[in-house]
């Protein structure tokens, strides 16, 4: 993982915007004090965790990690969402859809956005066969978008589109 400062973290942005975005999908952001273990974190360290419909994070948690775990919850079937703990991935299709959705939703968080999300994902070590998150999103993610459409998660709901455009406070 990269050194501190290379990746945007929750403490660097307005936390309430993340809370608002997650609430649009009936999810909750629970913050954990610095240096405490993050409940439900698959990767440990400062990476976001999930238990049920709650995403857990600390001030040093990467924003892309919070968004990624939240997107896992968004793309999984409701019957699994209520009981998920730590490991959200059920399939490659769900993983790809979570990655795609996190990039779509990145513009909903002021100070983050699509380009920063791609850069942070690349720094963290997401690996895509085209070499970068941006190249994958633009040239190789048709299956992920199809999955989101099948699950009625795309196009994005009007409140989310408004948030992307900065129309909501």
MDTraj code that builds the backbone (N, CA, C; nanometers):
import mdtraj as md
import numpy as np

residues = "UNK UNK UNK UNK UNK UNK UNK UNK UNK UNK UNK UNK UNK UNK UNK UNK UNK UNK UNK UNK UNK UNK UNK UNK UNK UNK UNK UNK UNK UNK UNK UNK UNK UNK UNK UNK UNK UNK UNK UNK UNK UNK UNK UNK UNK UNK UNK UNK UNK UNK UNK UNK UNK UNK UNK UNK UNK UNK UNK UNK UNK UNK UNK UNK UNK UNK UNK UNK UNK UNK UNK UNK UNK UNK UNK UNK UNK UNK UNK UNK UNK UNK UNK UNK UNK UNK UNK UNK UNK UNK UNK UNK UNK UNK UNK UNK UNK UNK UNK UNK UNK UNK UNK UNK UNK UNK UNK UNK UNK UNK UNK UNK UNK UNK UNK UNK UNK UNK UNK UNK UNK UNK UNK UNK UNK UNK UNK UNK UNK UNK UNK UNK UNK UNK UNK UNK UNK UNK UNK UNK UNK UNK UNK UNK UNK UNK UNK UNK UNK UNK UNK UNK UNK UNK UNK UNK UNK UNK UNK UNK UNK UNK UNK UNK UNK UNK UNK UNK UNK".split()
xyz = np.array([
    [0.0838, -0.1181, 0.0000],
    [0.0000, 0.0000, 0.0000],
    [0.0881, 0.1242, 0.0000],
    [0.0386, 0.2328, -0.0557],
    [0.1188, 0.3539, -0.0630],
    [0.1362, 0.4211, 0.0726],
    [0.2332, 0.5081, 0.0807],
    [0.2564, 0.5844, 0.2021],
    [0.1413, 0.6814, 0.2266],
    [0.1276, 0.7235, 0.3531],
    [0.0241, 0.8214, 0.3872],
    [0.0363, 0.9440, 0.2984],
    [-0.0761, 1.0048, 0.2674],
    [-0.0783, 1.1249, 0.1860],
    [-0.0992, 1.0984, 0.0387],
    [-0.0762, 0.9764, -0.0058],
    [-0.0946, 0.9458, -0.1475],
    [-0.2392, 0.9148, -0.1820],
    [-0.3155, 0.8738, -0.0829],
    [-0.4546, 0.8347, -0.1040],
    [-0.5438, 0.9223, -0.0182],
    [-0.6547, 0.9694, -0.0758],
    [-0.7494, 1.0517, -0.0021],
    [-0.8176, 0.9675, 0.1051],
    [-0.8242, 1.0214, 0.2250],
    [-0.8798, 0.9487, 0.3388],
    [-1.0021, 1.0209, 0.3950],
    [-1.0816, 0.9492, 0.4716],
    [-1.2058, 1.0050, 0.5249],
    [-1.1809, 1.1357, 0.5998],
    [-1.0750, 1.1440, 0.6770],
    [-1.0447, 1.2653, 0.7522],
    [-1.0098, 1.3845, 0.6651],
    [-0.9873, 1.3622, 0.5354],
    [-0.9526, 1.4697, 0.4421],
    [-1.0738, 1.5360, 0.3776],
    [-1.1911, 1.4789, 0.3973],
    [-1.3110, 1.5278, 0.3269],
    [-1.4243, 1.5517, 0.4261],
    [-1.5346, 1.6041, 0.3756],
    [-1.6547, 1.6248, 0.4575],
    [-1.7259, 1.4905, 0.4737],
    [-1.7145, 1.4344, 0.5913],
    [-1.7729, 1.3032, 0.6211],
    [-1.9232, 1.2990, 0.5973],
    [-1.9905, 1.4108, 0.6209],
    [-2.1361, 1.4130, 0.6046],
    [-2.1789, 1.3845, 0.4613],
    [-2.0950, 1.4189, 0.3632],
    [-2.1289, 1.3895, 0.2232],
    [-2.1273, 1.2389, 0.1972],
    [-2.0344, 1.1700, 0.2590],
    [-2.0287, 1.0246, 0.2458],
    [-2.1511, 0.9634, 0.3133],
    [-2.1821, 1.0119, 0.4322],
    [-2.3013, 0.9625, 0.5037],
    [-2.4277, 0.9809, 0.4190],
    [-2.4405, 1.0986, 0.3603],
    [-2.5583, 1.1296, 0.2787],
    [-2.5686, 1.0350, 0.1583],
    [-2.4569, 1.0155, 0.0896],
    [-2.4572, 0.9251, -0.0254],
    [-2.4982, 0.7843, 0.0163],
    [-2.4391, 0.7315, 0.1223],
    [-2.4731, 0.5971, 0.1673],
    [-2.6196, 0.5881, 0.2088],
    [-2.6701, 0.6925, 0.2722],
    [-2.8106, 0.6927, 0.3165],
    [-2.9068, 0.6828, 0.1986],
    [-2.8673, 0.7354, 0.0816],
    [-2.9532, 0.7233, -0.0367],
    [-2.9739, 0.5768, -0.0767],
    [-2.8858, 0.4896, -0.0306],
    [-2.8953, 0.3459, -0.0580],
    [-2.9316, 0.2673, 0.0688],
    [-2.9840, 0.3365, 0.1683],
    [-3.0234, 0.2750, 0.2960],
    [-2.9061, 0.2085, 0.3670],
    [-2.7897, 0.2700, 0.3573],
    [-2.6700, 0.2226, 0.4249],
    [-2.6256, 0.3263, 0.5277],
    [-2.5497, 0.2816, 0.6250],
    [-2.5015, 0.3683, 0.7316],
    [-2.3500, 0.3682, 0.7339],
    [-2.2908, 0.4851, 0.7592],
    [-2.1476, 0.4952, 0.7830],
    [-2.1270, 0.5086, 0.9327],
    [-2.0518, 0.4160, 0.9913],
    [-2.0182, 0.4225, 1.1333],
    [-1.8685, 0.4497, 1.1448],
    [-1.8335, 0.5548, 1.2165],
    [-1.6922, 0.5868, 1.2316],
    [-1.6381, 0.5256, 1.3594],
    [-1.5139, 0.4849, 1.3504],
    [-1.4416, 0.4201, 1.4589],
    [-1.3280, 0.5144, 1.4977],
    [-1.3009, 0.5303, 1.6261],
    [-1.1901, 0.6176, 1.6657],
    [-1.0564, 0.5709, 1.6068],
    [-0.9695, 0.6686, 1.5841],
    [-0.8360, 0.6394, 1.5305],
    [-0.7673, 0.5322, 1.6144],
    [-0.6940, 0.4471, 1.5478],
    [-0.6137, 0.3400, 1.6081],
    [-0.6947, 0.2201, 1.6573],
    [-0.8268, 0.2263, 1.6559],
    [-0.9062, 0.1089, 1.6909],
    [-0.9228, 0.0202, 1.5681],
    [-0.9388, -0.1095, 1.5922],
    [-0.9656, -0.2008, 1.4814],
    [-1.0998, -0.1647, 1.4178],
    [-1.1066, -0.1815, 1.2867],
    [-1.2300, -0.1523, 1.2138],
    [-1.3110, -0.2814, 1.2025],
    [-1.4310, -0.2832, 1.2613],
    [-1.5149, -0.4030, 1.2518],
    [-1.5437, -0.4389, 1.1069],
    [-1.5431, -0.5673, 1.0772],
    [-1.5820, -0.6147, 0.9454],
    [-1.4846, -0.5820, 0.8341],
    [-1.3608, -0.5450, 0.8669],
    [-1.2635, -0.5115, 0.7627],
    [-1.1992, -0.6382, 0.7079],
    [-1.2150, -0.6617, 0.5798],
    [-1.1564, -0.7785, 0.5139],
    [-1.0052, -0.7682, 0.5082],
    [-0.9535, -0.6480, 0.4785],
    [-0.8103, -0.6270, 0.4598],
    [-0.7385, -0.5851, 0.5870],
    [-0.8140, -0.5444, 0.6901],
    [-0.7516, -0.4980, 0.8130],
    [-0.6900, -0.3603, 0.7955],
    [-0.5992, -0.3246, 0.8863],
    [-0.5310, -0.1961, 0.8853],
    [-0.6361, -0.0846, 0.8823],
    [-0.6268, 0.0080, 0.7897],
    [-0.7203, 0.1210, 0.7845],
    [-0.8359, 0.0985, 0.6869],
    [-0.8451, -0.0202, 0.6291],
    [-0.9469, -0.0464, 0.5264],
    [-1.0868, -0.0586, 0.5852],
    [-1.1845, -0.0083, 0.5113],
    [-1.3243, -0.0084, 0.5550],
    [-1.3734, -0.1506, 0.5805],
    [-1.4713, -0.1590, 0.6681],
    [-1.5341, -0.2870, 0.6981],
    [-1.6832, -0.2795, 0.6752],
    [-1.7466, -0.3954, 0.6721],
    [-1.8915, -0.3965, 0.6589],
    [-1.9517, -0.5106, 0.7370],
    [-2.0624, -0.4757, 0.7989],
    [-2.1438, -0.5719, 0.8728],
    [-2.2884, -0.5301, 0.8491],
    [-2.3642, -0.6188, 0.7883],
    [-2.5027, -0.5843, 0.7555],
    [-2.5058, -0.4649, 0.6628],
    [-2.5842, -0.3657, 0.6954],
    [-2.5960, -0.2475, 0.6095],
    [-2.5110, -0.1309, 0.6596],
    [-2.4116, -0.1616, 0.7425],
    [-2.3241, -0.0584, 0.7971],
    [-2.1830, -0.0736, 0.7424],
    [-2.1269, 0.0386, 0.6984],
    [-1.9883, 0.0457, 0.6541],
    [-1.9113, 0.1152, 0.7660],
    [-1.8017, 0.0532, 0.8096],
    [-1.7210, 0.1050, 0.9197],
    [-1.5916, 0.1660, 0.8657],
    [-1.5518, 0.2781, 0.9257],
    [-1.4303, 0.3461, 0.8814],
    [-1.3726, 0.4300, 0.9943],
    [-1.2442, 0.4605, 0.9804],
    [-1.1749, 0.5530, 1.0700],
    [-1.1352, 0.6762, 0.9891],
    [-1.0877, 0.7803, 1.0560],
    [-1.0422, 0.8980, 0.9809],
    [-0.9320, 0.8663, 0.8790],
    [-0.8532, 0.7615, 0.9026],
    [-0.7456, 0.7269, 0.8085],
    [-0.7875, 0.6239, 0.7039],
    [-0.9161, 0.5917, 0.6995],
    [-0.9655, 0.4957, 0.5999],
    [-0.9709, 0.5626, 0.4628],
    [-0.9149, 0.4981, 0.3603],
    [-0.9229, 0.5549, 0.2257],
    [-1.0683, 0.5704, 0.1798],
    [-1.0974, 0.6825, 0.1161],
    [-1.2322, 0.7074, 0.0663],
    [-1.2711, 0.5997, -0.0347],
    [-1.1767, 0.5587, -0.1197],
    [-1.2099, 0.4549, -0.2178],
    [-1.2495, 0.3250, -0.1497],
    [-1.1914, 0.2956, -0.0345],
    [-1.2235, 0.1738, 0.0391],
    [-1.3661, 0.1792, 0.0947],
    [-1.4029, 0.2951, 0.1489],
    [-1.5398, 0.3132, 0.2005],
    [-1.6398, 0.2958, 0.0867],
    [-1.6126, 0.3625, -0.0223],
    [-1.7035, 0.3558, -0.1369],
    [-1.7100, 0.2141, -0.1938],
    [-1.5971, 0.1461, -0.1991],
    [-1.5952, 0.0105, -0.2528],
    [-1.6802, -0.0840, -0.1675],
    [-1.6608, -0.0798, -0.0365],
    [-1.7390, -0.1686, 0.0502],
    [-1.8873, -0.1334, 0.0449],
    [-1.9184, -0.0036, 0.0405],
    [-2.0586, 0.0371, 0.0278],
    [-2.1181, -0.0161, -0.1026],
    [-2.0402, -0.0088, -0.2090],
    [-2.0900, -0.0563, -0.3390],
    [-2.1107, -0.2069, -0.3394],
    [-2.0294, -0.2798, -0.2651],
    [-2.0563, -0.4231, -0.2509],
    [-2.1966, -0.4433, -0.1942],
    [-2.2305, -0.3663, -0.0917],
    [-2.3635, -0.3792, -0.0317],
    [-2.4727, -0.3395, -0.1303],
    [-2.4461, -0.2376, -0.2100],
    [-2.5455, -0.1909, -0.3068],
    [-2.5741, -0.2935, -0.4152],
    [-2.4724, -0.3681, -0.4575],
    [-2.4921, -0.4605, -0.5696],
    [-2.5384, -0.5992, -0.5270],
    [-2.5245, -0.6324, -0.4004],
    [-2.5655, -0.7666, -0.3588],
    [-2.7154, -0.7739, -0.3344],
    [-2.7722, -0.8914, -0.3497],
    [-2.9156, -0.9083, -0.3239],
    [-2.9497, -0.8743, -0.1790],
    [-3.0675, -0.8195, -0.1582],
    [-3.1106, -0.7756, -0.0250],
    [-3.1028, -0.8865, 0.0793],
    [-3.1340, -1.0106, 0.0405],
    [-3.1324, -1.1190, 0.1387],
    [-2.9907, -1.1459, 0.1915],
    [-2.8890, -1.1163, 0.1157],
    [-2.7509, -1.1324, 0.1622],
    [-2.7021, -1.0102, 0.2375],
    [-2.7520, -0.8948, 0.1986],
    [-2.7073, -0.7686, 0.2588],
    [-2.7270, -0.7687, 0.4097],
    [-2.8395, -0.8172, 0.4550],
    [-2.8709, -0.8135, 0.5979],
    [-2.7765, -0.8995, 0.6816],
    [-2.7181, -1.0012, 0.6219],
    [-2.6358, -1.0948, 0.6998],
    [-2.4871, -1.0903, 0.6658],
    [-2.4470, -1.0032, 0.5743],
    [-2.3067, -0.9991, 0.5340],
    [-2.2188, -0.9533, 0.6499],
    [-2.1018, -1.0125, 0.6578],
    [-2.0043, -0.9750, 0.7606],
    [-1.8647, -0.9935, 0.7022],
    [-1.7960, -0.8852, 0.6792],
    [-1.6563, -0.8816, 0.6372],
    [-1.6334, -0.9146, 0.4905],
    [-1.6730, -1.0317, 0.4441],
    [-1.6453, -1.0729, 0.3062],
    [-1.7713, -1.0607, 0.2218],
    [-1.7734, -0.9593, 0.1363],
    [-1.8947, -0.9298, 0.0606],
    [-1.9004, -0.9968, -0.0749],
    [-1.7882, -1.0368, -0.1278],
    [-1.7863, -1.0839, -0.2662],
    [-1.8454, -1.2230, -0.2794],
    [-1.9440, -1.2333, -0.3678],
    [-2.0047, -1.3616, -0.3980],
    [-1.9590, -1.4120, -0.5335],
    [-1.9119, -1.3189, -0.6192],
    [-1.8738, -1.3578, -0.7545],
    [-1.7862, -1.2501, -0.8174],
    [-1.7223, -1.2866, -0.9255],
    [-1.6430, -1.1905, -1.0029],
    [-1.7357, -1.0815, -1.0573],
    [-1.8544, -1.1197, -1.0983],
    [-1.9492, -1.0219, -1.1526],
    [-1.9842, -0.9155, -1.0485],
    [-2.0082, -0.9583, -0.9239],
    [-2.0376, -0.8618, -0.8180],
    [-1.9168, -0.7735, -0.7888],
    [-1.7991, -0.8311, -0.7865],
    [-1.6770, -0.7526, -0.7613],
    [-1.6586, -0.6470, -0.8695],
    [-1.6729, -0.6861, -0.9935],
    [-1.6594, -0.5905, -1.1034],
    [-1.7665, -0.4821, -1.0957],
    [-1.8883, -0.5211, -1.0635],
    [-1.9968, -0.4236, -1.0524],
    [-1.9701, -0.3251, -0.9388],
    [-1.9161, -0.3741, -0.8269],
    [-1.8820, -0.2852, -0.7155],
    [-1.7751, -0.1852, -0.7574],
    [-1.6742, -0.2309, -0.8299],
    [-1.5694, -0.1403, -0.8787],
    [-1.6264, -0.0353, -0.9733],
    [-1.7113, -0.0768, -1.0640],
    [-1.7708, 0.0154, -1.1611],
    [-1.8585, 0.1188, -1.0900],
    [-1.9424, 0.0706, -0.9988],
    [-2.0327, 0.1602, -0.9277],
    [-1.9546, 0.2584, -0.8404],
    [-1.8454, 0.2125, -0.7790],
    [-1.7684, 0.3051, -0.6965],
    [-1.7107, 0.4182, -0.7810],
    [-1.6730, 0.3891, -0.9035],
    [-1.6237, 0.4955, -0.9914],
    [-1.7371, 0.5877, -1.0358],
    [-1.8542, 0.5312, -1.0622],
    [-1.9697, 0.6145, -1.0971],
    [-2.0068, 0.7089, -0.9825],
    [-2.0013, 0.6583, -0.8610],
    [-2.0450, 0.7360, -0.7455],
    [-1.9378, 0.8301, -0.6917],
    [-1.8164, 0.8169, -0.7379],
    [-1.7067, 0.8983, -0.6842],
    [-1.7309, 1.0478, -0.7002],
    [-1.7998, 1.0878, -0.8053],
    [-1.8286, 1.2302, -0.8260],
    [-1.9310, 1.2845, -0.7268],
    [-1.9945, 1.1983, -0.6514],
    [-2.0902, 1.2423, -0.5492],
    [-2.0204, 1.2923, -0.4235],
    [-1.8902, 1.2728, -0.4159],
    [-1.8150, 1.3122, -0.2968],
    [-1.7215, 1.4270, -0.3343],
    [-1.7566, 1.5491, -0.2924],
    [-1.6716, 1.6643, -0.3239],
    [-1.5275, 1.6423, -0.2760],
    [-1.4343, 1.6750, -0.3627],
    [-1.2933, 1.6564, -0.3297],
    [-1.2404, 1.5199, -0.3685],
    [-1.3280, 1.4319, -0.4130],
    [-1.2864, 1.2983, -0.4556],
    [-1.2988, 1.2931, -0.6069],
    [-1.4088, 1.2472, -0.6596],
    [-1.4328, 1.2477, -0.8030],
    [-1.3680, 1.1322, -0.8771],
    [-1.4072, 1.1189, -1.0021],
    [-1.3685, 1.0057, -1.0859],
    [-1.2170, 0.9930, -1.1033],
    [-1.1498, 1.1011, -1.1417],
    [-1.0054, 1.0920, -1.1670],
    [-0.9287, 1.0540, -1.0412],
    [-0.9646, 1.1151, -0.9286],
    [-0.8964, 1.0826, -0.8028],
    [-0.9266, 0.9389, -0.7618],
    [-1.0506, 0.8951, -0.7790],
    [-1.0874, 0.7577, -0.7450],
    [-1.0042, 0.6588, -0.8263],
    [-0.9910, 0.6835, -0.9557],
    [-0.9089, 0.5955, -1.0403],
    [-0.7642, 0.5935, -0.9930],
    [-0.7110, 0.7107, -0.9676],
    [-0.5714, 0.7202, -0.9232],
    [-0.5506, 0.6472, -0.7900],
    [-0.6429, 0.6674, -0.6947],
    [-0.6306, 0.6018, -0.5648],
    [-0.6451, 0.4501, -0.5765],
    [-0.7354, 0.4049, -0.6627],
    [-0.7498, 0.2606, -0.6838],
    [-0.6207, 0.2024, -0.7416],
    [-0.5614, 0.2723, -0.8361],
    [-0.4355, 0.2259, -0.8950],
    [-0.3241, 0.2234, -0.7903],
    [-0.3154, 0.3286, -0.7077],
    [-0.2136, 0.3340, -0.6029],
    [-0.2302, 0.2214, -0.5029],
    [-0.3550, 0.1912, -0.4689],
    [-0.3809, 0.0882, -0.3684],
    [-0.3422, -0.0493, -0.4201],
    [-0.3598, -0.0694, -0.5488],
    [-0.3221, -0.1979, -0.6054],
    [-0.4331, -0.2764, -0.6715],
    [-0.5489, -0.2129, -0.6962],
    [-0.6500, -0.2812, -0.7770],
    [-0.5810, -0.3197, -0.9077],
    [-0.6092, -0.4370, -0.9578],
    [-0.5433, -0.4738, -1.0827],
    [-0.6471, -0.5026, -1.1899],
    [-0.6273, -0.4365, -1.3012],
    [-0.7156, -0.4524, -1.4167],
    [-0.6285, -0.4897, -1.5349],
    [-0.6782, -0.5751, -1.6209],
    [-0.5944, -0.6249, -1.7299],
    [-0.5489, -0.5168, -1.8271],
    [-0.6160, -0.4027, -1.8301],
    [-0.5719, -0.2933, -1.9164],
    [-0.4727, -0.2009, -1.8454],
    [-0.4399, -0.2322, -1.7203],
    [-0.3352, -0.1604, -1.6501],
    [-0.3790, -0.0492, -1.5570],
    [-0.5024, -0.0023, -1.5684],
    [-0.5472, 0.1034, -1.4778],
    [-0.6993, 0.0975, -1.4627],
    [-0.7455, 0.1553, -1.3528],
    [-0.8900, 0.1609, -1.3283],
    [-0.9611, 0.2400, -1.4373],
    [-0.9011, 0.3515, -1.4784],
    [-0.9640, 0.4364, -1.5798],
    [-0.9749, 0.3631, -1.7134],
    [-0.8686, 0.2954, -1.7547],
    [-0.8727, 0.2204, -1.8814],
    [-0.9764, 0.1094, -1.8742],
    [-0.9808, 0.0384, -1.7608],
    [-1.0803, -0.0681, -1.7442],
    [-1.2206, -0.0100, -1.7559],
    [-1.2485, 0.0980, -1.6830],
    [-1.3812, 0.1591, -1.6818],
    [-1.4244, 0.2008, -1.8222],
    [-1.3336, 0.2592, -1.8959],
    [-1.3680, 0.3145, -2.0270],
    [-1.3656, 0.2131, -2.1404],
    [-1.2899, 0.1032, -2.1245],
    [-1.2708, 0.0134, -2.2382],
    [-1.3030, -0.1333, -2.2138],
    [-1.3241, -0.1732, -2.0882],
    [-1.3327, -0.3165, -2.0628],
    [-1.4357, -0.3538, -1.9560],
    [-1.5276, -0.2668, -1.9254],
    [-1.6185, -0.2918, -1.8145],
    [-1.7625, -0.3152, -1.8567],
    [-1.7815, -0.3598, -1.9794],
    [-1.9184, -0.3810, -2.0286],
    [-1.9957, -0.4804, -1.9425],
    [-1.9282, -0.5850, -1.8972],
    [-1.9957, -0.6850, -1.8134],
    [-2.0423, -0.6244, -1.6812],
    [-1.9596, -0.5378, -1.6235],
    [-1.9969, -0.4736, -1.4970],
    [-2.1189, -0.3842, -1.5157],
    [-2.1194, -0.3069, -1.6225],
    [-2.2335, -0.2199, -1.6496],
    [-2.3592, -0.3023, -1.6777],
    [-2.3453, -0.4105, -1.7499],
    [-2.4600, -0.4979, -1.7759],
    [-2.5159, -0.5545, -1.6448],
    [-2.4281, -0.5943, -1.5541],
    [-2.4709, -0.6446, -1.4234],
    [-2.5500, -0.5377, -1.3492],
    [-2.4995, -0.4147, -1.3482],
    [-2.5700, -0.3054, -1.2801],
    [-2.7071, -0.2804, -1.3424],
    [-2.7151, -0.2889, -1.4728],
    [-2.8444, -0.2711, -1.5400],
    [-2.9405, -0.3840, -1.5040],
    [-2.8913, -0.5066, -1.5011],
    [-2.9752, -0.6217, -1.4651],
    [-3.0289, -0.6082, -1.3230],
    [-2.9500, -0.5507, -1.2351],
    [-2.9902, -0.5341, -1.0953],
    [-3.0680, -0.4040, -1.0730],
    [-3.0970, -0.3315, -1.1802],
    [-3.1693, -0.2032, -1.1751],
    [-3.0939, -0.0984, -1.0932],
    [-2.9608, -0.1037, -1.0997],
    [-2.8776, -0.0049, -1.0299],
    [-2.8233, 0.1011, -1.1256],
    [-2.8534, 0.0857, -1.2519],
    [-2.8124, 0.1832, -1.3518],
    [-2.9243, 0.1948, -1.4532],
    [-2.9651, 0.3158, -1.4917],
    [-2.9028, 0.4416, -1.4532],
    [-2.9216, 0.4717, -1.3050],
    [-2.8352, 0.5583, -1.2540],
    [-2.8388, 0.5950, -1.1133],
    [-2.9695, 0.6668, -1.0812],
    [-3.0208, 0.6487, -0.9598],
    [-3.1448, 0.7175, -0.9198],
    [-3.1274, 0.8699, -0.9241],
    [-3.2363, 0.9409, -0.9453],
    [-3.2323, 1.0869, -0.9576],
    [-3.1620, 1.1562, -0.8409],
    [-3.1865, 1.1173, -0.7134],
    [-3.1157, 1.1861, -0.6048],
    [-2.9632, 1.1691, -0.6125],
    [-2.9186, 1.0558, -0.6617],
    [-2.7747, 1.0329, -0.6750],
    [-2.7196, 1.1156, -0.7900],
    [-2.7917, 1.1206, -0.9007],
    [-2.7465, 1.2034, -1.0142],
    [-2.7382, 1.3499, -0.9727],
    [-2.8351, 1.3966, -0.8934],
    [-2.8317, 1.5343, -0.8455],
    [-2.7095, 1.5582, -0.7557],
    [-2.6799, 1.4616, -0.6717],
    [-2.5624, 1.4727, -0.5850],
    [-2.4345, 1.4768, -0.6676],
    [-2.4259, 1.3970, -0.7738],
    [-2.3108, 1.3998, -0.8621],
    [-2.2894, 1.5385, -0.9207],
    [-2.3983, 1.6048, -0.9513],
    [-2.3904, 1.7367, -1.0146],
    [-2.3784, 1.8498, -0.9127],
    [-2.3748, 1.8134, -0.7836],
    [-2.3621, 1.9144, -0.6808],
    [-2.4887, 1.9936, -0.6570],
    [-2.6034, 1.9350, -0.6901],
    [-2.7296, 2.0056, -0.6767],
    [-2.7924, 1.9902, -0.5381],
    [-2.7376, 1.8987, -0.4592],
    [-2.7872, 1.8789, -0.3228],
    [-2.6802, 1.9233, -0.2239],
    [-2.7250, 1.9811, -0.1149],
    [-2.6293, 2.0232, -0.0117],
    [-2.5880, 1.9064, 0.0732],
])
top = md.Topology()
chain = top.add_chain()
for i, resn in enumerate(residues, 1):
    res = top.add_residue(resn, chain, resSeq=i)
    for name in ("N", "CA", "C"):
        top.add_atom(name, md.element.get_by_symbol(name[0]), res)
traj = md.Trajectory(xyz[None], top)
